[in-house]
Amino acid sequence: MEHIYQYAWIIPLLPLSVTTSITFGLILVPTATKKSRRMCAFISVLPLSIIIAISASLSIQQMNGSIIHQYLWSWTINNDFSLEFGHLIDSLTSIMSILIATVGIMVLIYSDNYMFHDQGYLRFFAYMSFFTTSMLGLVTSSNLIQIYIFWELVGMCSYLLIGFWFTRPIAASACQKAFVTNRVGDFGLLLGILGFYWITGSLEFRDLFEIVKNLIHNNGVNFFFATMCAFLLFVGAIAKSAQFPLHVWLPDAMEGPTPISALIHAATMVAAGIFLVARLLPLFIVIPYIMNLISLIGIITVLLGATLALAQRDIKRSLAYSTMSQLGYMMLALGIGSYRAALFHLITHAYSKALLFLGSGSIIHAMEPIVGYSPDKSQNMILMGGFRRYVPITRTTFLLGTLSLCGIPPLACFWSKDEILNDSWLYSPIFAIIACFTAGLTAFYMFRLYLLTFDGHLRVHFQDYSNTIKSSPHSISLWGKNVPKAVNRNLSPINNEVFFFSKNTYFLYDDLRNTMRYFSARFGNKYTYTYPHESDNTMLFPLLILVLFTLFIGLIGIHFDQGVVDFDILSKWLTPFITFFRRNSNYSVDWYEFLKNAIFSISIALFGLFIAFICYGSIYSPLQNFDLINLFVKGGPKRILGDQIKNVVYDWSYNRGYIDIFYTKFLTTGIRGLAELTRFFDRRIIDGIANGVGITSFFLGEGFKYIGGGRISSYIFLYLSFVSIFFFSLNLYE
């Protein structure tokens, strides 16, 4: 089956055909294309299914001994310069391809229902397919310049998808913030690529690694310059994977549709930075300062992301900070040379976090009939609660995803995170203590998120929002149809009128917490639910599939040398890399060491769960006599604990660590001030000099034109007068 490698170049081109078909269909035959919109979802899923089959076949061959294949085409040939394009197929490529394709299929199936009523349905699938093309092209690239091209395409697709609802000012601002922040990293990446090309004269990975290694060992290159070039390459990964200090774009990127958050900001785009560092790790490992920097940035991001997630009220933003923290774990593992653990956690986290994001979309889907179309309300955990009775399937899947991210066995993230924690103890006890403490914080804020959403009672007050549920002010809404404006009248606490998808009036009663049941109102040929309701089957199916991955994907990394369990697929997959980084391809853990480490990590996670349950559980919470909404509004904890006690942790987390404020005051304001100063200098000084010369010439011309009268005798008289004055002055000087 060697011929499969030669045709692996079709992997990134298959989704491109979907984008091309939808685009030309909308341009040439828009009416027919819009009528067959459901077919677009099917043709978007089909190429990814083929990619899974190809990638799985390649992976099986790699585990059986056929490890690396590279196929190149000459693109530009000159006397001293040659640029080749092609594809590189190794275990890292196949892992990322399978990950992108599997999560992509689940997200596309989910999106068919989630985005069905949106006016931009076809545009959404065109963007998603083009993003998949760019990401697959990135992971199959064979050299740095090819990576950079697809790197920029991924950033462009992210900009389009984050700003998908571009008529919402906050979404337009979020996509611009993501674009500008990533440009900082992309500029550093470009400079790093050019620097290493100047050093080595090559852009191919294999040649680049060997030449740099030999030059550094033989002192054939300025070590400081090589370190700076490696740092610039790492800056690109910092921005793309939302590492400190270029992480500020990720929480705001949640303004895009939830399926975008699941695909881009949980499993694929943010993993591009991790992929880049993993691909270039043979280069970084010969420069110890860069490895130390990678681990330092990773551990800072681990702790920062966890602390910023503690007090967030937006369900998607809380998950975004969780993603940031988990990406920090992966970066920490790469920085300490634990290549296997980093990729293992990349796999397990991708499926678990995709499950959580899609689950949050199901919750938002259930909240919008109650609070309207405002993300500030439908994504606000303060207004949720008691959802376990109305969305049981979503609740179960969300709980499993939460427990996985908390590190509870036998769920997926337990195995990978535990391995990172163990390896961090061998590298630095300080880093290990921070990582373990953050693991407890992760369990706390994730279980807090679960309890606020599903536990207790529904905290939204219908009478507060019944007069504000209006048609969306944006031309592109989630449903694509305007909600009839509610009649403004004095509503009694018994009969509160709420409009949803229909001009008919439905009544919501005061004892909703005890008597809510599913019911529907006829709307055309479909039933639409007024109360919180479970999502449709096309949205639940991906959740159930992702639950299976969350339950069993961790098994690929289990290996014990007693022979009790001996099917370490991941080590077979990564044999050459483990041999290079660990110098021992037979990665194994004995039962005693495993149980000792597992008991410690599980204890930390359970302690975090216990504290979250004490603080936010509806039964045993000591705060149960207080209004839960009052607990999370700004300043709420201060009222409960007393005005004398300043809740530093809450303020730090709620205000995003003041990092955005710092950037706004010192960078944004400073740049604007510099721009104003430059504008003043340009208009008043540069333009002033040019305008002054012109005005002076004008007035001199106006003055001199009255001197001339056209008489030659007058000209001769003036000439002789000036000559006489000149000679008289010379005589006086002498």
Secondary structure, 3 states (H helix, E strand, C coil): CCHHHHCCCHHHHHHHHHHHHHHHHHHHCHHHHHHCHHHHHHHHHHHHHHHHHHHHHHHHHHHCCCCCEEEEEEEEECCCCEEEEEEEECHHHHHHHHHHHHHHHHHHHHHHHHCCCCCCHHHHHHHHHHHHHHHHHHHCCCEHHHHHHHHHHHHHHHHHHHCCCCCCHHHHHHHHHHHHHHHHHHHHHHHHHHHHHHHHCCCEHHHHHHHHHHHHHCCCCCHHHHHHHHHHHHHHHHHHCCCCCCCCHHHHHHHCCHHHHHHCCCCCCCHHHHHHHHHCHHHHCCCHHHHHHHHHHHHHHHHHHHHHCCCCCEHHHHHHHHHHHHHHHHHHHHHCCCHHHHHHHHHHHHHHHHHHHHHHHHHHHHHHHHHCCCHHHHCEHHHCCCHHHCCHHHHHHHHHHHHHHHCCCCCHHHHHHHHHHHHHHHHCHHHHHHHHHHHHHHHHHHHHHHHHHHCCCCCCCHHHHCCCCCCCCCCCCCCCCCCCCCCCCCCCCCCEEECCCCCCCEEECCCHHHHCCCCEEEECCEEEECCCCCCCHHHHHHHHHHHHHHHHHHHHHCEECCCCCECCHHHHHCHHHHHHHHCCCCCCECHHHHHHHHHHHHHHHHHHHHHHHHHHCCCCCCCCCCCHHHHHCCCHHHHHHCCCCCCHHHHHHHCHHHHHHHHHHHHHHHHHHHHHHHHHHHHHHHHHHHHHHHHHHHHHHHHHCCCCCCCHHHHHHHHHHHHHHHHHHHHHHC
